Amino acid sequence: MTSIRRTGVIREYDMHASSVRFGYGLIIFLCILTVIIAVFPLIWVILAGFKDLKEFVSSPAILPRSLDPEPFMTTWNQLGIARNYLNSLISVAGSVVCALIFNGLLGYGIGILKPRGYRIVKRLIMVSMLMPTTISIVPLFMNIQNLNLGNSFVPLWLSYGANAMYVILFIQFFESLPSSIIEASRIDGCNQLQIFFRIVLPLSKPICAVIAIFAVNAAWSDFLLPYLVLRGGELQTVMVRLFVFSTEQTVNADTMMRAVVFSMIPPIILFFIFQKQLTENTVSVGIKG
């Protein structure tokens, strides 16, 4: 409260006015209400996982009768999802690396090097963002098959290494970097790759953090491309495993609810760990862009 009065729009002496106090209270109330609306579905899904099928169907209460974790352990053993977690982590790690390096290199070429015809390339990238992603699934799948890259993580990694939105974010950030730093690096004898990896990327930690979090979330939740590419059971990601699990046998609603909870755990943990960095870096990128 004190920090808000010192640095925010509402100052110390403004709180003496009843209208300001009422408005301030109304803002706080709306913020709390928004948080409840946003968090309630997640809490409901987690609490519903503690119920058995009979309680889930008959009881309208949000709180379960018991918080025994045994149903979650049973569902975990039924899914056998530990291997799928590892597969998803491999897919996410490679996707983040490709998203940063390949999109960063293209953004470096357009935003800093600016060779002849770079404006045409930039416009084509912008136009590609207007096209629905689904129309590229068939040619993408055919190219994967022709290159014999099926049943591997490589197509998943490369798909995030060619993302138009990430390229645009890199271009906007790189164009805000001081040109004197780039010129000084060239005078010192650095080639273009050395400038990119030793100078530009270290200075681009805010945008790299934002894109990395976007790539983690997108790669973890992706279902269609892993389902088409990773046909073998040993390479299935968590999302593919949940779909297969729901179709290979009769699954009760309570069991599927607990399975969904397992798929939400890593993104939630990631958010709570990096929420401060995500907020700060997003604001920083927005100001510089």
Protein Blocks (a to p, Z undefined) as FASTA:
>chain_A
ZZmmmmmmbdfklmmpmklmmmmmmmmmmmmmmmmmmmmmmmmmmmmmmpcfklmmmpmc
fbdfbfcfklmmmmmmmnopmmmmmmmmmmmmmmmmmmmmmmmmmmmmmmmnopghklmm
mmmmmmmmmpcfklmmmmmmmmmmmnopghiaklmmmmmmmcfklmmmmmmmmmmpcfkl
mmmmmmnopafklmmmmmmmmmmmmmmmmmmmmmmmmmmmpmklmmmmmmpfklpcfklm
mmmmmmmpccdfklmmmmmmmmmmmmmmmmmmmmmmmmmmmmmmmmmZZ
